[in-house]
Amino acid sequence: MANAGTRNRPLSPHLQIWRWGPHMFVSIMHRVTGNGAAVAGLGMLLWFLGALASGPKAYETFSWAMTTPVGYIVMVGVSWSVITHMMSGIRHFFLDVGAGFELKTNRTWSILSPVLGVVFTAAFWALLLLR
């Protein structure tokens, strides 16, 4: 039974004192993109390797599926996930060694991480498609 004096205490005071900021968004996106890259990327890799091992007909099916509009969306999504996760990982690396904890620096890199993920993904696909 709870003490009468503690009944009105909040269960999660951190939700009342912290304001949402870009660093929180980037932290959540780091987890989401890591899981997305692992699940979708692993599925694509296993399908690709299975198609290679199964012969020309299976590889042709894989190649056809990946060059449909849905296939391109999946490939762009997986590459965006990997690149965005990498940008956030680089940010986390610098935080782990003790750099970038200043509020302005942390906020700047929190905003730049996802933006650089989009820019580098667009550059990657531009290089692939425009060569």
Solvent accessible surface area in square Angstrom, and as a share of the most:
residue,aa,sasa,rsa
1,M,227,1.01
2,A,63,0.49
3,N,103,0.53
4,A,78,0.61
5,G,63,0.61
6,T,56,0.32
7,R,152,0.55
8,N,147,0.75
9,R,160,0.59
10,P,66,0.42
11,L,181,0.90
12,S,38,0.25
13,P,72,0.45
14,H,96,0.43
15,L,126,0.62
16,Q,129,0.57
17,I,128,0.65
18,W,156,0.55
19,R,211,0.77
20,W,182,0.64
21,G,17,0.16
22,P,27,0.17
23,H,70,0.31
24,M,44,0.20
25,F,104,0.43
26,V,3,0.02
27,S,29,0.19
28,I,82,0.41
29,M,40,0.18
30,H,38,0.17
31,R,149,0.54
32,V,82,0.47
33,T,1,0.01
34,G,19,0.18
35,N,99,0.51
36,G,30,0.29
37,A,21,0.16
38,A,59,0.46
39,V,115,0.66
40,A,43,0.33
41,G,18,0.17
42,L,96,0.48
43,G,41,0.39
44,M,40,0.18
45,L,88,0.44
46,L,107,0.53
47,W,109,0.38
48,F,67,0.28
49,L,87,0.43
50,G,36,0.35
51,A,3,0.02
52,L,92,0.46
53,A,92,0.71
54,S,82,0.53
55,G,22,0.21
56,P,120,0.76
57,K,150,0.63
58,A,33,0.26
59,Y,89,0.34
60,E,107,0.48
61,T,68,0.39
62,F,19,0.08
63,S,41,0.27
64,W,168,0.59
65,A,18,0.14
66,M,18,0.08
67,T,75,0.44
68,T,30,0.17
69,P,107,0.67
70,V,105,0.60
71,G,3,0.03
72,Y,78,0.30
73,I,125,0.64
74,V,57,0.33
75,M,38,0.17
76,V,58,0.33
77,G,32,0.31
78,V,21,0.12
79,S,17,0.11
80,W,79,0.28
81,S,7,0.05
82,V,75,0.43
83,I,24,0.12
84,T,5,0.03
85,H,57,0.26
86,M,96,0.43
87,M,21,0.10
88,S,3,0.02
89,G,25,0.24
90,I,83,0.42
91,R,20,0.07
92,H,55,0.25
93,F,118,0.49
94,F,105,0.44
95,L,24,0.12
96,D,118,0.61
97,V,96,0.55
98,G,52,0.50
99,A,44,0.34
100,G,16,0.16
101,F,125,0.52
102,E,109,0.49
103,L,159,0.79
104,K,166,0.70
105,T,48,0.28
106,N,28,0.14
107,R,137,0.50
108,T,61,0.36
109,W,122,0.43
110,S,1,0.01
111,I,81,0.41
112,L,62,0.31
113,S,4,0.03
114,P,32,0.20
115,V,75,0.43
116,L,48,0.24
117,G,0,0.00
118,V,86,0.50
119,V,78,0.45
120,F,87,0.36
121,T,8,0.05
122,A,62,0.48
123,A,48,0.37
124,F,85,0.35
125,W,29,0.10
126,A,41,0.32
127,L,134,0.67
128,L,69,0.34
129,L,109,0.54
130,L,148,0.73
131,R,231,0.84
